[in-house]
């Protein structure tokens, strides 16, 4: 029973996200909206997530890699595309990743000197 | 490779079960390899994709047939994405100051990642589909797959790019930021999570608790910001 409730909560919020997306015609994926709703649910009530939910979330996220294997295998249907577009793909991946990394780090370095976290409990 | 040399056929009735067992087995094998090699390049997801790809070739199973079984694993991506809220809330609670600089850095990182990903592919003559698959590559893979699908990219390509991008961040963040003398744990964590999501974050999480918290927030926040930003920016980018 301890597993059932957290799984229900996650599916319920996913369903809420999908419903919200359909109702608002937002192009944001349903599970992402579900994630926002779940985060808002705890932040607005100033409550910590229940231990059972934390437990299931940690378990699910610990195996996150496995969950995108089926989608990733779809790449075998696109091998020809990789072969013809390897240059733009590799340059864009390297360039864009480094630019994103440096932009984020530099802004935080320049303006976020006072950023800190509470140490207790961590 | 001549497929007829290996007349392995899977009887139709067990194809879904075979696909499930193959996926779990290939991933578990990848995890074992990663434990032994201890190198970010030995990524269990990439290892599993290669093993499964080769197996499908040898057994003449189509991707569609494989997916009849693998869809049960694929389905869990939805609830797992929702579950990303938990570590994000946990990390946000520990943040005291620096919320606005963090938001500025996050928004800039999301914006730049999306624009440069799309732009560089187009500049070098890549197709729009490839560019749209590149745009969400900094996101955590489940969100990258979802965003790619919604903007017209190839989800599997985005998934693979997100994993390789994460590996790039994991191996390059220390030398790059060292050279720029950026040492604050907050900046390092935020950059690792924004540019390299989970795999990138795994490099800085053991280094400092502050890095870990900021990386956790960055993974979720970049997913949300880009998911909101993409439907607005993509129609503008597509005109180019």
Interface residues (C-beta under 8 A of the other chain):
Chain A: X7 X10 X11 X13 X14 X17 X26 X27 X28 X29 X30 X31 X32 X34 X35 X36 X38 X39 X42 X43 X48 X49 X53 X54 X56 X57 X58 X60 X61 X64 X65 X66 X67 X68 X69 X70 X71 X72 X73 X74 X75 X76 X77 X78 X81 X82 X85 X87 X88 X89 X91 X92 X93 X94 X95 X96 X97 X98 X99 X100 X101 X102 X103 X104 X105 X106 X107 X108 X109 X111 X112 X113 X114 X115 X116 X117 X118 X119 X121 X122
Chain B: X23 X24 X26 X27 X43 X44 X45 X48 X49 X52 X53 X56 X57 X63 X66 X67 X70 X71 X73 X74 X76 X77 X78 X79 X80 X81 X82 X83 X84 X85 X86 X87 X88 X89 X90 X92 X93 X94 X95 X96 X97 X98 X101 X102 X104 X105 X106 X108 X109 X112 X113 X116 X117 X120 X121 X122 X123 X124 X125 X126 X127 X130 X131 X134 X137 X138 X141 X142 X143 X145 X146 X147 X149 X150 X151 X154 X155 X156 X157 X159 X160 X161 X163 X164 X165 X168 X169 X172 X173 X176 X177 X180 X182 X184 X186 X187 X188 X190 X191 X192 X194 X195 X196 X198 X200 X209 X210 X213 X214 X218 X220 X223 X224 X227 X228 X230 X231
